[in-house]
Amino acid sequence: MEIFKPLSPVIPVFLLAAVGFVFAHWKKISLASVTEIIVYLGTPSLVFTSLASRPLFAGDIAVLVSGVVRIRISRRPSLC
């Protein structure tokens, strides 16, 4: 149907959220382990997939490098 075409990217997300909601009420689990899996495996794989699926231009690489440098500088302990 033509009316659902704009919603096609978000429908799987809402379905997955609904399944997670039902599962959370059905089975009580520790969210700490789920959070660790998402942070250490899910997020890097999402970034890698996003970067691997499109061509990188010099401007994109400059933005990525500047972001890494800013993170490194902000995490450096202060000398004061």
RATA-V658322 format. One record per pair of residues at least 24 apart in sequence whose C-alpha atoms are under 8 Angstrom apart, sorted by the first residue. I is the first residue (numbers start at 0). J is the second residue. If there is no record, write none. Layout:
i=<I | I>
j=<J | J>
//
This chain:
none
//
